[in-house]
Amino acid sequence: MNAKAIVYTSNTGYTARYAAILSEKLGIPAHTLSDAQKTLPAGTSIIYMGWLMAGSVKGCRKAAKRFGIQAVIGVGLGDTGAQDEAACKSCSLPAEVPVFTVQGGMDINKLKGPYKLVIKMLTKAMASKKDATPGEARMAEHKRARMKKTWA
C-alpha cells in the first residue's frame, strides 16, 4: 500500500482518534476530508476513514471522487463485523480496495441536528426491545450510561 495520507470524517471524535493513532503508526499525515480537499492534490493515494451510519461509511463517496483510495476503515458503534459488506458497497469502490470496520463509540452530546434526534429515538426503542441483537444491546447500554464517552 502506498498511501500518502489518511483522510477522515469524524462525527463525535472516535474516527479522529483512530486516524491520529494510525497516522502515528504509519508515519503519514492525517487530514479531515474538508482540509484534505484544500491541501492534497487530486489523485493522492489515501486511506479513508469515516463513521458508519446505516451500513455506509460517511464521506467515502466524496473522498473517492477526488482521491485514490487504497483502503477504507469504517468506525461504528454496533456489530461492525456485520457491516463490512454493506460498507464496501456504500463506497462504490473497486472490489480490490479493502474495506474494514472497527468498533468505536458515540457521544450523543456531540451529535448535531437530525443525527442526534434519530439516535435518541433509536436508543429509546432498543432499550425496551426484549430480543435485541448484540449491537442493539450495546446502543441500549449507551442510553443507560447516559451516552458518556467511552471506548467500547
Accessible surface in RSA format (square Angstrom, percent):
REM  Atomic radii and reference values for relative SASA: ProtOr
REM  Chains: A
REM  Algorithm: Lee & Richards
REM  Probe-radius: 1.40
REM  Slices: 20
REM RES _ NUM      All-atoms   Total-Side   Main-Chain    Non-polar    All polar
REM                ABS   REL    ABS   REL    ABS   REL    ABS   REL    ABS   REL
RES MET A   1   151.37  78.4  61.72  40.8  89.65 213.5  66.91  56.9  84.46 111.9
RES ASN A   2    92.01  63.5  83.07  80.3   8.94  21.5  36.99  89.0  55.02  53.2
RES ALA A   3    15.30  14.1   2.39   3.7  12.91  29.4   2.39   3.4  12.91  34.2
RES LYS A   4   130.55  63.7 121.87  74.8   8.68  20.7  78.16  70.4  52.39  55.8
RES ALA A   5     0.42   0.4   0.42   0.7   0.00   0.0   0.42   0.6   0.00   0.0
RES ILE A   6     0.00   0.0   0.00   0.0   0.00   0.0   0.00   0.0   0.00   0.0
RES VAL A   7     0.00   0.0   0.00   0.0   0.00   0.0   0.00   0.0   0.00   0.0
RES TYR A   8    33.52  15.7  33.44  19.0   0.08   0.2   5.24   3.9  28.28  34.9
RES THR A   9    37.18  26.4  33.40  33.9   3.78   9.0  36.96  49.6   0.22   0.3
RES SER A  10    37.60  31.8   8.30  11.1  29.30  67.5   8.00  17.0  29.60  41.5
RES ASN A  11    37.66  26.0  21.18  20.5  16.48  39.7   6.87  16.5  30.79  29.8
RES THR A  12    12.53   8.9   7.25   7.3   5.28  12.6   4.10   5.5   8.43  12.7
RES GLY A  13    23.68  29.2   0.00   N/A  23.68  29.2  21.11  57.9   2.57   5.7
RES TYR A  14     7.27   3.4   6.40   3.6   0.87   2.3   6.21   4.7   1.06   1.3
RES THR A  15     2.66   1.9   1.92   1.9   0.74   1.8   0.00   0.0   2.66   4.0
RES ALA A  16    30.52  28.1  26.26  40.5   4.26   9.7  26.60  37.5   3.92  10.4
RES ARG A  17   106.60  44.8 102.65  52.3   3.95   9.4  46.38  63.4  60.22  36.5
RES TYR A  18    56.41  26.3  54.98  31.3   1.43   3.7  38.28  28.8  18.13  22.4
RES ALA A  19     0.20   0.2   0.20   0.3   0.00   0.0   0.20   0.3   0.00   0.0
RES ALA A  20    59.10  54.3  49.83  76.9   9.27  21.1  53.91  75.9   5.20  13.8
RES ILE A  21    95.97  54.6  92.72  69.1   3.25   7.8  95.97  69.1   0.00   0.0
RES LEU A  22    43.92  24.5  43.66  31.2   0.26   0.7  43.92  30.8   0.00   0.0
RES SER A  23    19.59  16.6  18.14  24.2   1.45   3.3   2.53   5.4  17.06  23.9
RES GLU A  24   142.98  82.1 117.07  88.6  25.91  61.7  46.09  89.2  96.89  79.1
RES LYS A  25   158.21  77.2 124.54  76.4  33.68  80.2  73.55  66.2  84.66  90.2
RES LEU A  26    92.34  51.4  64.79  46.4  27.55  69.3  69.02  48.5  23.32  62.8
RES GLY A  27    66.43  81.9   0.00   N/A  66.43  81.9  35.32  96.9  31.11  69.7
RES ILE A  28    30.15  17.2  26.28  19.6   3.87   9.3  28.86  20.8   1.28   3.5
RES PRO A  29    70.34  51.3  60.47  55.1   9.88  35.9  69.54  57.4   0.81   5.0
RES ALA A  30    36.30  33.4   9.82  15.2  26.48  60.2   9.82  13.8  26.48  70.1
RES HIS A  31    43.02  23.5  38.60  26.8   4.42  11.3  30.98  31.9  12.04  14.0
RES THR A  32    48.12  34.2  46.79  47.4   1.33   3.2  45.34  60.9   2.78   4.2
RES LEU A  33    14.77   8.2  13.74   9.8   1.02   2.6  13.74   9.7   1.02   2.8
RES SER A  34    63.40  53.6  58.76  78.4   4.63  10.7  40.06  85.3  23.34  32.7
RES ASP A  35    67.35  47.2  66.89  66.6   0.46   1.1  10.97  25.8  56.38  56.2
RES ALA A  36     0.00   0.0   0.00   0.0   0.00   0.0   0.00   0.0   0.00   0.0
RES GLN A  37    55.88  31.2  44.05  32.2  11.82  28.1  15.10  32.1  40.77  30.9
RES LYS A  38   164.60  80.3 125.59  77.1  39.02  92.9  88.73  79.9  75.88  80.8
RES THR A  39    93.82  66.7  61.79  62.6  32.03  76.3  68.23  91.6  25.59  38.7
RES LEU A  40    25.18  14.0  23.70  17.0   1.48   3.7  24.40  17.1   0.78   2.1
RES PRO A  41    92.81  67.6  82.56  75.3  10.25  37.3  92.48  76.4   0.33   2.1
RES ALA A  42    73.42  67.5  48.01  74.1  25.41  57.8  48.31  68.0  25.11  66.5
RES GLY A  43    53.24  65.7   0.00   N/A  53.24  65.7  31.87  87.5  21.37  47.9
RES THR A  44    19.86  14.1  10.22  10.4   9.64  23.0  15.95  21.4   3.90   5.9
RES SER A  45    22.53  19.0  20.29  27.1   2.25   5.2   0.95   2.0  21.59  30.2
RES ILE A  46     0.00   0.0   0.00   0.0   0.00   0.0   0.00   0.0   0.00   0.0
RES ILE A  47     8.60   4.9   8.60   6.4   0.00   0.0   8.60   6.2   0.00   0.0
RES TYR A  48     0.00   0.0   0.00   0.0   0.00   0.0   0.00   0.0   0.00   0.0
RES MET A  49     3.15   1.6   3.15   2.1   0.00   0.0   3.15   2.7   0.00   0.0
RES GLY A  50     0.00   0.0   0.00   N/A   0.00   0.0   0.00   0.0   0.00   0.0
RES TRP A  51    38.11  15.3  38.11  18.4   0.00   0.0  35.13  18.7   2.98   4.8
RES LEU A  52    19.86  11.1   2.07   1.5  17.79  44.7   2.14   1.5  17.73  47.7
RES MET A  53    65.36  33.8  59.03  39.1   6.32  15.1  62.66  53.3   2.70   3.6
RES ALA A  54   107.20  98.6  52.39  80.9  54.81 124.7  73.73 103.8  33.47  88.7
RES GLY A  55    11.70  14.4   0.00   N/A  11.70  14.4   7.36  20.2   4.34   9.7
RES SER A  56    34.66  29.3  34.66  46.3   0.00   0.0  25.38  54.1   9.28  13.0
RES VAL A  57     6.85   4.5   0.00   0.0   6.85  16.5   0.00   0.0   6.85  18.6
RES LYS A  58    58.34  28.5  56.22  34.5   2.12   5.0  18.83  17.0  39.51  42.1
RES GLY A  59    25.47  31.4   0.00   N/A  25.47  31.4  13.19  36.2  12.28  27.5
RES CYS A  60     1.13   0.9   0.75   0.8   0.38   0.9   0.75   1.9   0.38   0.4
RES ARG A  61   137.70  57.8 134.01  68.3   3.69   8.8  52.24  71.4  85.46  51.8
RES LYS A  62   118.40  57.8 112.98  69.3   5.43  12.9  60.96  54.9  57.44  61.2
RES ALA A  63     0.07   0.1   0.00   0.0   0.07   0.2   0.07   0.1   0.00   0.0
RES ALA A  64    33.76  31.0  13.88  21.4  19.87  45.2  14.56  20.5  19.20  50.9
RES LYS A  65   181.25  88.4 140.36  86.1  40.90  97.4  91.81  82.6  89.45  95.3
RES ARG A  66    80.69  33.9  70.73  36.1   9.97  23.7  23.36  31.9  57.33  34.7
RES PHE A  67     9.83   4.9   0.00   0.0   9.83  25.6   0.80   0.5   9.03  25.9
RES GLY A  68    26.70  32.9   0.00   N/A  26.70  32.9  26.70  73.3   0.00   0.0
RES ILE A  69    13.62   7.8   0.17   0.1  13.45  32.4   0.17   0.1  13.45  36.5
RES GLN A  70    56.12  31.4  47.90  35.0   8.22  19.6   2.89   6.1  53.23  40.4
RES ALA A  71     3.58   3.3   3.58   5.5   0.00   0.0   3.58   5.0   0.00   0.0
RES VAL A  72     0.00   0.0   0.00   0.0   0.00   0.0   0.00   0.0   0.00   0.0
RES ILE A  73    26.03  14.8  26.03  19.4   0.00   0.0  26.03  18.7   0.00   0.0
RES GLY A  74     0.00   0.0   0.00   N/A   0.00   0.0   0.00   0.0   0.00   0.0
RES VAL A  75     6.52   4.3   3.09   2.8   3.43   8.3   3.09   2.7   3.43   9.3
RES GLY A  76     5.45   6.7   0.00   N/A   5.45   6.7   5.45  14.9   0.00   0.0
RES LEU A  77    21.88  12.2  15.57  11.1   6.31  15.9  15.57  10.9   6.31  17.0
RES GLY A  78    13.99  17.3   0.00   N/A  13.99  17.3   9.87  27.1   4.12   9.2
RES ASP A  79    72.41  50.7  66.15  65.8   6.26  14.8  18.27  43.0  54.14  54.0
RES THR A  80    15.36  10.9  13.67  13.9   1.69   4.0   0.00   0.0  15.36  23.2
RES GLY A  81    50.52  62.3   0.00   N/A  50.52  62.3  33.23  91.2  17.29  38.7
RES ALA A  82    78.64  72.3  39.09  60.3  39.56  90.0  51.64  72.7  27.00  71.5
RES GLN A  83    39.78  22.2  38.95  28.5   0.83   2.0  19.27  41.0  20.51  15.6
RES ASP A  84    57.51  40.3  56.16  55.9   1.35   3.2  20.80  48.9  36.71  36.6
RES GLU A  85   119.86  68.8 112.21  84.9   7.65  18.2  49.83  96.4  70.03  57.2
RES ALA A  86    46.66  42.9  37.85  58.4   8.80  20.0  42.54  59.9   4.11  10.9
RES ALA A  87     0.00   0.0   0.00   0.0   0.00   0.0   0.00   0.0   0.00   0.0
RES CYS A  88    44.81  33.9  42.44  47.3   2.37   5.6   7.47  18.9  37.34  40.3
RES LYS A  89   142.15  69.3 125.80  77.2  16.34  38.9  88.35  79.5  53.80  57.3
RES SER A  90    22.88  19.3  12.46  16.6  10.42  24.0  19.07  40.6   3.81   5.3
RES CYS A  91     0.96   0.7   0.00   0.0   0.96   2.2   0.00   0.0   0.96   1.0
RES SER A  92    77.19  65.2  39.94  53.3  37.26  85.8  41.98  89.4  35.21  49.3
RES LEU A  93    35.11  19.6  14.75  10.6  20.36  51.2  16.56  11.6  18.55  49.9
RES PRO A  94    74.56  54.3  60.31  55.0  14.25  51.8  73.22  60.4   1.35   8.4
RES ALA A  95   101.24  93.1  67.56 104.3  33.69  76.6  73.10 102.9  28.14  74.5
RES GLU A  96   141.01  81.0 110.96  83.9  30.05  71.6  70.55 136.5  70.46  57.5
RES VAL A  97    16.82  11.1  13.44  12.2   3.38   8.1  14.43  12.5   2.39   6.5
RES PRO A  98    51.16  37.3  40.92  37.3  10.24  37.2  51.16  42.2   0.00   0.0
RES VAL A  99    21.57  14.2   2.02   1.8  19.54  47.1   2.02   1.8  19.54  53.0
RES PHE A 100   103.86  52.0 102.39  63.4   1.48   3.8 103.86  63.0   0.00   0.0
RES THR A 101    19.00  13.5   0.37   0.4  18.64  44.4   0.00   0.0  19.00  28.7
RES VAL A 102    46.43  30.6  42.80  38.7   3.63   8.8  46.43  40.3   0.00   0.0
RES GLN A 103    47.04  26.3  42.16  30.8   4.88  11.6  29.94  63.7  17.11  13.0
RES GLY A 104     0.23   0.3   0.00   N/A   0.23   0.3   0.13   0.4   0.10   0.2
RES GLY A 105    14.98  18.5   0.00   N/A  14.98  18.5   0.00   0.0  14.98  33.6
RES MET A 106    13.19   6.8  13.08   8.7   0.12   0.3   6.11   5.2   7.09   9.4
RES ASP A 107    12.60   8.8  12.60  12.5   0.00   0.0   0.00   0.0  12.60  12.6
RES ILE A 108    16.45   9.4  16.45  12.3   0.00   0.0  16.45  11.8   0.00   0.0
RES ASN A 109   108.58  74.9  85.43  82.6  23.14  55.7  24.63  59.3  83.94  81.1
RES LYS A 110    86.04  42.0  78.93  48.4   7.10  16.9  60.65  54.6  25.38  27.0
RES LEU A 111    13.30   7.4   7.08   5.1   6.22  15.6   7.08   5.0   6.22  16.7
RES LYS A 112   150.35  73.3 145.69  89.4   4.66  11.1 113.76 102.4  36.59  39.0
RES GLY A 113    52.79  65.1   0.00   N/A  52.79  65.1  36.46 100.1  16.33  36.6
RES PRO A 114    97.59  71.1  92.48  84.3   5.10  18.6  96.85  80.0   0.73   4.5
RES TYR A 115    69.28  32.3  68.54  39.0   0.73   1.9  42.08  31.6  27.20  33.5
RES LYS A 116    63.62  31.0  63.62  39.0   0.00   0.0  27.12  24.4  36.49  38.9
RES LEU A 117   109.14  60.8 106.59  76.3   2.55   6.4 108.56  76.2   0.58   1.6
RES VAL A 118    56.50  37.2  56.49  51.1   0.01   0.0  56.49  49.1   0.01   0.0
RES ILE A 119    31.28  17.8  31.28  23.3   0.00   0.0  31.28  22.5   0.00   0.0
RES LYS A 120    96.36  47.0  94.11  57.7   2.25   5.4  45.77  41.2  50.58  53.9
RES MET A 121   113.04  58.5 104.37  69.1   8.67  20.6  76.86  65.3  36.18  47.9
RES LEU A 122    73.56  41.0  72.80  52.1   0.76   1.9  73.55  51.7   0.01   0.0
RES THR A 123     0.26   0.2   0.26   0.3   0.00   0.0   0.00   0.0   0.26   0.4
RES LYS A 124   149.44  72.9 144.98  89.0   4.45  10.6  88.13  79.3  61.31  65.3
RES ALA A 125    62.00  57.0  47.98  74.0  14.02  31.9  56.43  79.5   5.57  14.8
RES MET A 126    28.46  14.7  26.33  17.4   2.13   5.1  26.46  22.5   2.00   2.7
RES ALA A 127    45.00  41.4  20.75  32.0  24.25  55.2  21.06  29.7  23.94  63.4
RES SER A 128    89.98  76.0  62.01  82.8  27.98  64.5  52.08 110.9  37.91  53.1
RES LYS A 129    90.76  44.3  69.97  42.9  20.79  49.5  47.54  42.8  43.23  46.0
RES LYS A 130   205.23 100.1 164.26 100.8  40.97  97.6 118.14 106.3  87.09  92.8
RES ASP A 131   117.06  82.0  95.03  94.6  22.03  52.1  48.76 114.7  68.30  68.1
RES ALA A 132    35.31  32.5   9.68  14.9  25.63  58.3   9.68  13.6  25.63  67.9
RES THR A 133    72.73  51.7  68.35  69.3   4.38  10.4  65.57  88.1   7.15  10.8
RES PRO A 134    96.27  70.2  85.64  78.1  10.63  38.6  93.34  77.1   2.93  18.2
RES GLY A 135     8.23  10.1   0.00   N/A   8.23  10.1   7.78  21.3   0.45   1.0
RES GLU A 136    36.69  21.1  35.31  26.7   1.37   3.3  10.22  19.8  26.47  21.6
RES ALA A 137    44.05  40.5  40.47  62.5   3.58   8.1  42.70  60.1   1.35   3.6
RES ARG A 138    71.83  30.2  66.22  33.8   5.62  13.4  18.41  25.2  53.42  32.4
RES MET A 139    22.09  11.4  22.09  14.6   0.00   0.0   2.88   2.5  19.21  25.5
RES ALA A 140     4.05   3.7   4.05   6.3   0.00   0.0   4.05   5.7   0.00   0.0
RES GLU A 141    90.22  51.8  90.22  68.3   0.00   0.0  43.38  83.9  46.84  38.2
RES HIS A 142    13.29   7.3  12.04   8.4   1.25   3.2   6.71   6.9   6.58   7.7
RES LYS A 143    85.76  41.8  78.76  48.3   7.00  16.7  36.82  33.1  48.94  52.1
RES ARG A 144   141.90  59.6 112.32  57.3  29.58  70.4  70.74  96.7  71.16  43.1
RES ALA A 145    44.84  41.2  32.54  50.2  12.29  28.0  43.75  61.6   1.09   2.9
RES ARG A 146   188.69  79.2 171.35  87.3  17.34  41.3  57.40  78.4 131.29  79.6
RES MET A 147     5.17   2.7   5.15   3.4   0.02   0.0   5.17   4.4   0.00   0.0
RES LYS A 148   136.85  66.8 130.84  80.3   6.00  14.3  79.42  71.5  57.43  61.2
RES LYS A 149   101.97  49.7  77.16  47.3  24.81  59.1  41.63  37.5  60.35  64.3
RES THR A 150    74.67  53.1  66.82  67.7   7.86  18.7  63.32  85.0  11.36  17.2
RES TRP A 151    91.69  36.8  64.96  31.4  26.73  62.8  64.63  34.5  27.06  43.9
RES ALA A 152    69.96  64.3   9.70  15.0  60.27 137.1  44.32  62.4  25.65  67.9
END  Absolute sums over single chains surface
CHAIN  1 A     8374.7       6584.2       1790.5       4996.6       3378.1
END  Absolute sums over all chains
TOTAL          8374.7       6584.2       1790.5       4996.6       3378.1
